[in-house]
Amino acid sequence: MQEIERFFGNLFSGIINRFKYSAMDAADRKMRETIDDQIEQRQQKPKPEDREDRE
C-alpha cells in the first residue's frame, strides 16, 4: 500500500513540478522579451540632448 502511495505521490509531484517550471520558464521568457522591447524602444528614440546638439 505504501508503495502505491509513493508511486502516485511521485507521479503527481513530478507532473506538478513540470507545470510549475513550465510556467516559470514562460514568465521568465515574457519578462526578458518585455525588457528587450523596452531597450529597443529607448534606443530608437533620439535623446532630447542629441536633437539640440544637431541644431
ABEGO torsion letter per residue (X at the ends): XAAAAAAAAAAAAAAAAAAAAAAAAAAAAAAAAAAAAAAAAAAABBBAAAAAAAX
